[in-house]
Amino acid sequence: MLNAAASAAASVPAGRPPVERRRRLSPAALAVASQKVGNAYSPIVIAGVVRVVDFALVSLTGIALYFAYVVPLNGFHWEYVAAILGMTAAAVICFQAADIYQVQVFRGQLRQMTRMISAWTFVFLLFIGASFFAKLGGEISRLWLSAFFVIGLAILTSERLFLRTLVRSWARQGRLDRRTIIVGSDENGERLVHALKGQEDSDIHVLGVFDDRNDGRALETCAGSPKLGKVDDIVELARRTRVDLVLFALPISAETRILEMLKKLWVLPVDIRLSAHTNRLRFRPRSYSYLGKVPTLDVFEAPITDWDLVMKWLFDHLVGGIVLLMALPVMALVALAIALDSRGPVLFRQKRFGFNNERIDVFKFRSLYHDQADPLAAKVVTRNDPRVTRVGRFIRKTSLDELPQLFNVVFNGNLSLVGPRPHAVQGKLQSRLFDEAVDGYFARHRVKPGITGWAQINGWRGEIDNEEKIQKRVEFDLYYIENWSVLLDLFILLKTPIALMTKSENAY
């Protein structure tokens, strides 16, 4: 049923906040929105990085001790290095089996230390036993093995103490919390908030509850969490502060109400789940995901998270840096041509929609006469537009005017190489803003915008003078978000020059 609900929500009009007029929030919601909170750190990525650091520290310790003591006496033998790497891999596996690669464990001290010492000791006992049965005990330096055990344990302990301090600092900053909104301010909502707050070592931080009902069924507080407003207010709150999870406390039987709310919320770059803690209808255990011990059913997931986000960041900065260096000579020639062709600055900044509807400044080469500049793009550039300079016509046709956005990618970080193109905040189809012309328009802002994208290489670029063109852009952008991969980004990037030469009929 949830798949059907998700499909239905994706095919119906999404709730649309005004582009310039912001929805008024309640005083309680404004207090939440005013809280200063940094970007969230992924527990999955943190645990993965700790595994890599553990492997590097242990293996380097063993190899350094080997070169310092064994090699001067007996010479170099690859078997020792292989044994060190094998022991290191076994240590990481044992640490995983001991369940110490969790952010909640990193915060503690006694539990992770005792588990780590036990696992580390087990690895050495295993190695000694294997050496004994293989009759290699006489060939292994006992001093080296003892030093490896003691010094390796000391280094791992120091690393864990440093990690504990770091993780606790991140926790105080709110970077490890899952900032959660509860939908449903009734008895079900109160039981859900109680269940979430009653769990030890939970990363769930309940910001408040929302409910559209104004009668006695809607409580003003749920287990100490205040009612912040109606469901429509969630979109505005998520634009002003970080929200990671929207959790419905409504029963599955309230399908109509859930669908109506999903119409408004699916455009947000957050996880949306349905709590199953009070539902009598039971699914297979694999159908649930858990927030501690609270079972939930996934409805929508935030796109490009955890290691995918790391891979995209690396792709943008490594490949973007290379592309920027290669493009610098071309950018210098374009800048010179613009300066010789007309008066005014070579570059200008334009307000565009960024991730989660944030307003960002993107750099472009100036293609209009300076005295007729339109930084908000309130008036669409059309064929034979008299505002466009001679050089401007060429660089717009070839998209060379977009090259300065490489600075946004590499230095500002508010653009990606590949993603939905950032539209101007006043972009219009005739007299209607884009979000008024296309249902679900803001869903394309669930990921960071890009210099090029799936829509652009498929011919949907340039002037937007009819409804089909903006609808197709949104359709292709949503396909990209749902099917993202590094290989897809690479394919789009490689195909962009071909698309610029063969599919530029709408670029003026």
Summary of the structure (lengths in Angstrom):
residues: 508
radius of gyration: 28.2
end to end distance: 46.6
largest distance: 88.5
contacts: 1564
relative contact order: 0.09
helix: 54%
strand: 13%
